[in-house]
């Protein structure tokens, strides 16, 4: 079995330098800007939406339908509590609500190649990352490297940080650089292999794979008994290997890189059993969390946005967005003053 993007770092020096260390993509500013990630995505279906950063009962849930969101106030690394989410992007009129939801409601992807061992190991652009939290204006993440041999900790997990502007909430195509014409292909002779920073240089990591899995490389340069190897995949690597640790391949034996694409987002198509009255806002409508004058505001219906009027009374009306991407839970609602409703 061939695995072009599978790496295991087991050398003690590398483990201390990479597996336990944080690697910043860019130096944090003296006063880092607020972390903001904006994108159109499909939140996890049934992810809960709250009116506060902690405590309280949920007031709404995401349905999994795609919608534009702006994420901010990410919790500190290790806490994995709630982040602030605001629906809408300011480009198209919407029913805009703001509150808090668990960090696990969203998926996170790298917009750029992320260096782990500068010049030799990167996490590949487009890769999905597991969010750990925010620190110094950047988002910290973890990635479990594909095909690594299991251990007491469940295999190799690389940690790093990335500027918020370099994080996406929807998958894109994973970079998979093609080998140049005339390149030779190799794979590991055994489950372990040493990668050096130069010919007869320093070992930067030891690759160790699951049984019967062999990392695949391509090369255009050799020196004596050394081979300069490249290997794109979830982990992109560039370094030198002793030729005795490699075995040549023909191109037809190489594993298909397309199997490494991330799982696409899935946005369901929803409809209400009975279609209620549909209105279009002609002025901005303030949304309250309760049908009470003293209730804290949740957001607003922007001018031009459509919405369903669900439960109309003398003073208050319960509404939901026509896109049905976020819905109030039983016993709660998105409330606007009935007197502010536009004339149908």
N, C-alpha and C positions, 0 to 999 in steps of 0.2 A: 504493500500500500504506500503510495507516495503522498506527501503533504507539503506543498511548496511554502506554507506560511507557518510552520510549527517550530517553536523554539523552546528550549529549556535552559535556564541559567543556573548552574549548580556550583561554579567555582566560588570559594568563600569571598574573595575580593569583589567579584562582581555582585554577589548577593548583597553585600554591604553597600555597594555603590548604587545598585539599581533597585533590587527587590525591596529594600527598606528605606530608600531615599526618595525624596520628591524632586522631580526634575521640572523646572519652570520653562515654558516655551519662550517667555519674554520676561525681563526683569520687572518686578512690580514697581509702580511709581511710588514716590514718597507719600502721596495721599491718593491711594488707588480710587478710581471712579467707581460708582455704584455698579454692581454686576447686573446687566440686563440682557436677556436672551429673548428675541422676538422671532416668531416663525408661524407658519400654518402647519398644524399637526393634528393627529387623532389621539387625544388623551386615552388612557386606559378606561375601558367601559366600567361604569359604576364607581369610578374614583370620586371620593367625597369632597365637597366644597364647603368651607367653613367661613364664618364671619370674623374669626380671630386667629392669630398665629398659633395659639394653643388653647386647649380646653373647649368646652361648649359642644353642642350637638351639631351634626351636619345640617345645612339648610338646602343643599342641592347636590346633584351628582352629575358628572359628565357621562354622556351616553356612548362615547366612542366616535361620534360624528366629527369630522374634521372641522376645525375653526381656527382663525388667527388668535394668537395669544401673546402676551408679554409677561415674561417671568422675571421676578426680582426678589430681593430679600431672601436669598438662599441661606439655609441654616449653616452654621459652622460645621466643619468636618467632624464626623463622629456622632453628631446629634441626629441627623436624618429625620428632622421633624417636618414642618410644613414650609413651603415657599409661597410667596405672594404671586397671584395670577390675576391678570386683567384680560378679559376677552376683547376682541376687536383690534384693529390695526390703524385706525384713523384714516384709512384710504377709502373705505366703503361704509356707509351708515350701518350701524349695528345696535343690537341690544347689549350694551356694555355693562358688565358686572365685574366687580373686583372683590377678591377674598383670598382665602388660603387653601392649599391642597397639599397632600403628601408629595414629596419629591418623586416618589415612584409612579406618579400619575403620568409621567412623560418619559420618552426615550431620548437619549443624548448621543450625538454623532460629531466626530471631529471634522471640521472644515479644511484642515491642513494636515500635513504630515507632522507628527509630534516626536521630537527627538527624545530618546531615552538614554542611549549612549551616543553622544554627539559624534557624527561622522560614520557611525557603524550600525546603530539600531534605531528604528523609528516605529511608532504606531502609524499605520497607513491612513491617509485621508479617506474619509467615508466610514471609518470603523465605528461601531457602536461601543460606547463607553458606559461603565457603571458609575453613576455619580456618588461621590462620598461627601461632598459639601463644599463650602466656600472658605477661602483663606486668602487674605491680602489682595482682594479684588479679582482673584482667579478661581476657577472651579477645579477642584481636585477630583480625580477619578481613579478607577482601577480597571484593568483589563486582564482577564484570564486567557493566557496564551493557548491557542488551539493545539491539541495534540501533545501537550507536555505530559510527562510521566507523573502519575498521581503520587502524592506524598501525604504526610500527616496534615498538611495545610490545604490539600486538594489540588496540588500542582502549582505551577508558577503563576503569580499574579503581579503584574507590573503596575506601579503607581506613578502618577505624574500630575502636573497642573497645566491648565490651558486658559488663555484669556477668554473672557465670556463671549467676545465678539467672534471667536473662532469655533463656537459650539452651535450646532444645528439641532433642531427638534424633529427632523424628518430625514430619512436615509437618502443618500445619493449613490452614484456608482463608485465602488471602491477602486482606487487607483491600482492598476496592475500593469506595470511597465513591461513592455514586450522585450524579449531578448533581441539584440541586434543580429543582423544577418551574419552567419558564420560562427555564432557563439556555440560553445560546447556545453552539454548538459551533464550534470553529475548528481549522484545522491550519496548519502552516508553509507559507509560500509557496515556500520554497527549503530546501536542506539545512541551513542555519545560521540561528540565531535568538538574540537577546540577551535575557536575563532580568534585570530590574532589581528592586532591593529596594523601590522606591517610584516614584511618578511623577517622572520626571526625576531619579531617584536614581542609585545606583551599580549597575554591572553585577555580578551575583553569579556568573553563568556564561553561557557561550555554548553553546547546544545545536547539535551537529553530528551529522547522521545519515548512515547509509549511503545510497548513491545510490538514489533512488526511494522512500525511506522518509520519512514526514512525521509528526512528533509531533502528537498530537491533544490539545486542551484544551477545557474548558468555562469559562464566565464568567457572572457576574451583575452585573458592575460595569464601567463605562467612564467615563473622564474625558477629554474632548476627544479627542485622537488616541491615547489609551492604553487598554489592556484589561488588567483584573486576571484572570489565568488560573490555573486549577487543573488538575492532571493526575495522577490516581492511576495506579498500576502498580507495577513493581518499584522504581521511584523515584517518590515522590510529590513534586510541586513546587507552589509557591505564590508567584507574583510578578507583575510588571507587564511588558507587552510593547507595543512601538509597534504601532499598528494596521496600519501599512504592511507589517509583517512577517507578518501573518496573513491567512488567507482563510476566509470563512465556510463552514460545512457544514450540511447538513440532518442530523437525528438518525439517519436510516437509513443514512448513510454511515459512521457511527462503528464502529470496530473492536471486536469482541466481547472484553470484558475477561476472560471465563472461560478463554480459552486460556492465561492466564498462571499457572494453578494449578501448583504444584510436582508433580513426578513422585511418585506414591505409593510407599510402601515395599512391597516384595514379599517375603512370607514363605512359603517352600515348605513343602509337607507331606511329611515324611519318615517312613520306616519301615524297620526292620531286616529283612533277608531271613528270618532265623529269630529269633523273639521269645525272648529269654533269660528267666531267672527274674526276676520283678519283686518287689521287697521294699519295705517301708515302714519307715523308721527309727523305732525306739521310744526311742532315745537318740541324742545327737549323736555322729556318727562323724567323726573327723579324717581328712581326705584328704591323702595324701602324694604327692609327685611321682614317687617310686620305691618299689619294694617293699623298702625298707630302713628299719630303725629310725632311722637317722641322717638320713634324707631330710627336707628342709625341708617344712613343711606348706603346702598350697595353699588350704585352706579346710575346709569341713565339710558333711556331710549333716545338715540340720536335722531336728529331731523332726517327724515327720509327712510328710516328703518321700519321694516314691517314686523308685526308681532301679533300673537293670538291673544284676544281678550277672553280669558277662561271663566272667570267668576265675577260678574259685575254686580256691585251693590250700590247703595246710595252714596257712600263716601269713598270706598276703595274698590279697585279692580285688580284681580290676580292675572298676570300676564306670563307668557313664555315666548322665547324667540321662535320664529317660524322655522329656523333651521333645526330646532330640537337638539342642539348640541349640548345644552345644559338645561336640566329640568329640576324644579323644586322637589324636595322630598315631601312625603305626606306630613301634614301639620305645619308646613312652612310655605313660603311663596315669594314671588317677586311682585311687589305691590306698587301701584301708582294711584294717585288721586283720580277718582272717576271724573271729577270736574275738569281735569286736564286732558282727557281723551279727545282725540280729533273726531269730528263728525264723520260717520261712515259714508 
